Amino acid sequence: MRGHNDRRRWAVGLALAGCLALVSAVAAAKTPDKTVDWVAINPAFDGATFVNDVSTCATCHEDAVKGFGPTLHAKALGHGTAEANQCESCHGPRSKHVENPSAELAFSRLTTPQQSAVCLQCHQGGPRMGWKAGAHNQGDVSCTSCHDVMANKSERAMLKKASGPETCYECHGEVRGNMMKASHHPVREGAMDCASCHNVHGSKQALLVKNTLNETCTTCHAEKRGPFLWEHAPVRESCANCHEAHGSSNRNLLTAKDSFLCLSCHSYGGHINLPRYNRTNNPLGGGCVNCHITTHGSNHPSGAKQTR
């Protein structure tokens, strides 16, 4: 019996060793090569070598090196250690720049795709998988348009402004205006930010965090998801048919005022669907939704008209 158990343990151990070897081999095969072809990014780097000495950079760029010290990048790149190479990790080999401090090798001289290529040597995959096809990249926006890696200006993500919305508002002024309206998502209050709904690094539709607008909305508004026995067709099609996500002068983020929104589709006769019966200042106060209370859909057997 002991010999049988020994053989079984030996077989199990051999199988586990094989599995571990396979996992290690797969992991090694998937390890990305982060070596950057600097000449491909900028031909001016041809012949340049790495200086590997931060103090050399600090001779001219003392303020920049000092401001960089407390940042996440500095900590990740070993700021203050003898083997640190944090400057040239992002700025490329600087020997030619040291010999002739011209602007030819300056990061600012790189094109938008070249600047992003430098960042993507480390920051690729995950939520950035769609960057190349994303709206920001296609709109000639680089990583440094939104991020400042040389100084701590935000609590997270190394943004150029103190918060995500402030950074986004630099370009999206119309969104800032909508967020100031009476009905808005709680971005101003700090309960959420732009990244709660948008993947700014690229996605399939409108830089959303989910594949569709409805999927994004129902991440929080799960009770509106369905499926419903009686569906309201505009809801199934898109939440944006009735709601303005960034802010509205109408309550509940509606694109039009209460019953006037309903009447844009339901304008047939034979029903009390005129504005004088459905104004929001009537005694009941809700217009159409005084009776049609389940506008997003109903599972009640008698809810075909979204009345229950």
N, C-alpha and C positions, 0 to 999 in steps of 0.2 A: 504493500500500500504506500509505504514511504517513497519507493522508487517511482511509482506512478505519479504521486503528487509533485515530486521533484521534476519529473519530465514535463508536467503540465505547467509548473511555475517557470521552467526554462523556456517553454514554448511561448507563454504569455509575455515574458520579458523580451524575447527575441522579436515578437510582433510589435511590442511597444517601441523598441529601439528602431525598428524599420519605419514605424509611423513618424517618430521624431525626426529621423533622417530625411524622410520625404517632406515633412513640413519645413524643415530648415532649407532644403533645396529649393522648394517653391518660394519661400520668403526671400532667399538670396536672388532668385531669378526675377522677383518683382521689385527688388530694391532699385529705385530710380537712379540713374546716373546724373548727378547734379553738376558735372563739369561743364562750364560755360565756354562756348567758342566765342571769345570776345572779338576776334577778327571778323567773324561773320556778323556780329552785331554792329561793329564799327571798324572799317578797314584801317582807321588811324591807329588801332592797337597793334598792328603788325610790327613785330620786333620788340614789343614792350615786355618787361618781366616784372614779377611781383617784388616789391620792396620789403614787405613783411615787417614794417616798423611804423607803428602808429605815431611815435614821437616825430617822425619825419613829416607826417601830415600835419601834426599839431604845430609845427614851426610856422606855418602860414594860416592854418585853419584852427587856431586854438579855441575860439568860441564855439565852433561847430562840434569839435571833439568833446568839449566840456558839456555842451547841451545834449550830446548823444549818449553820454555815460549812463544816465538813469533809465534809458529806454529799454523796452523788452528786447529789441534787436541787439543792443549792446550786451545785455545779460546772456542772450542765447549764443552770441559770438565770442564770449569770453573776454569782455572788456576788462582791461587792467592786467591780464595775464600775459606771460612772456610769449606764448604761442598765438596770441590774438591776431586776427587778420581781418578785423571788422570793416575797415574802410574799403579795402580792395575786394571784399566779398561782393560788394554792390557797385563799386566804382571801377572795377577792373584793374589790371596791372598798371602801376603808376610810374614806372621807371622813366619813361619818356616825358611824362608830365613833370617829374622832379627836375629833369635836365632842362626842360623848356616849358615853364608854366603857362602855356597858351590855353586858349579856350577850346582847342580842337578836340580834346579828350574830356571835356566837361560833360557831366550827366545831362545838363540842360540842352546840350547840342544834339542829343539822341532824338530820333523820331519817337512818336507815341508808341508804335509797336515795339521799338527797340527798348524803350524804358520798361514796358510791361514784360518784355522777355527777360530782363534782368530779375524782376521780382518773381516771375513764374519759375525760375530755376529752383526755388524752394517752395513757393506757394502755388501748388498745382494739385488737381484732384479735389475730391469732396465737393463743396459748394461752388468751387471755381472751375468745375469741369466744362461749364458752358460759356466760359469767358470769351473765347475766340469768336463765337457766333452771337454773343450777347449784344444788346443794344448799346451799352456803354462803349465797348470796344469798337463796334461799328461806327459809333459817333465820334471817334477820335478822342476818347477819354482814356487817359492812362491811370495807372495805379496811384501815381503821385498827384493826380487831380483831386483825390479824396483823402489820401493818407500822407502824413508827414512823419517819416521815420527818423528824422534828426532831432526831434524834441518831443517831450510829453505834453500834448495839448488836450488829450482826452483820457478818460479813465480806462477805456478799452479800445481795442482795434487801431490804435495809433492814428486817429482821424485828424484832419486839419483843423477841425473845430471841436468845441467841448463835447458835443453830442452828435449822434447820427442825424437827427432832423436838421440841426444847424448846418451840417456839412452838405446835406442834400439840397437845402434851400438855397445854397450858393448858385445853383443852376435852375432849380425848380421853384421859382418865385410864385408861380400860379398856385402851386400846392400850398405854399405858406399862406397865401391869401384865403384859400378855401378852409384851411385849418383854423383860421380866425373867426369863421362863421359860427353862428349860435349852435348848430347841430354839427358835431364833429366826432371823430374817433379820439380817444383820450391821449393823444400824442402831446398836446400842450401840458397836460397834467403829469406826464412822465410814466403813465401806466403802460405804455407801449411806444414803439418807435417805428420808423420806416421799415426796418428789417423784420418787423413782426409779420409783414405781408409781402415784402419784396426781397428777392435774392439779387442784390445789386451786381453780383459777379456774372450773371447770365442764367437764363432759364428759357423754357419753351415759349412762354407767353407773358408779355408785359413785365418781365423780370419778377414774376411771382414766385413765392416759395413752393407752390404746388403747381400741378400741370394745368389747371384751369382756374378761372376766377371763382367759380362756385366752390371748388375744393378748398381754396384759400379761405374764403369767408366762413365756411362751415367748420373750419378748424376751431374757431371760437363759438360760432353760432350753430352748434350741433343740432339743436331742436328744429332748425330750418332745413336740415339735410334731406329728410325723407328716408326711404321712399314712402309716398303717400298713396292711399287708395284713390283719392280725388286730388289730382295735381292741378296747380295753376301754371299754365303753359309758360308765361313770361318768367316765372321763378325757375322752372326747370332749364330754361334757355340760358339766362344770365341774371345774376343779382343786379348788374348795372342797368338793366331795363327800368328799374324803379329807384335805385339808390345811387347816390354819389358818394363814393367811399371816402374822399378826402374832406368833405364838409359841405353843408348846404344851409341855406336860409330857411328851409322847410324842416319840420320836425322829422325825426327818425331818418335823417339823411336822405329824404325823398328828393327826386329830381324835379318834382312839381308839387303844388300845394294839394295835399290830401285828395279829395274827390276829383279835382281837375286832372290828376294823374290817372285815376281810374277811367274817367270819361274820355281820355285820349284813345282808349280802345273800346270801351263799352258805351257807345253813343247812340244806341238804337232806341226806338220809342217803346211805349207800352210799359214803362217801368219808372219808378220814382228815382230817376238818375240825373235830374237837372241840378245845377249848382244851388238854386234857391232852396232845395230840399236837403242839400248835402254840405252846406257851408260849415266851416269848423266852429263858428260862433253860435251855432244853434244849441238848443237846450241839451241835446245828447252829446254834442261836441266832437263826434268822430267822423261825420260824413258817411261814406259807404261802409266803413268798418264798424259802424254801429250795428249792422246786421251781418255783414260778411267778415266775421271775426277771425277766420283762419285763412288769411290771404296767401299764406305760403303753402297751403295744402291741408287736407283733412283726411283722417282715417275713420271718421264716423260714417255709419251706413247711410245716413241722410245728409251727408256733407257735400253733395255734388256741387252746390253753389257756394261752397266755403262759408256756410252759415253756422256750422257747428263742428 
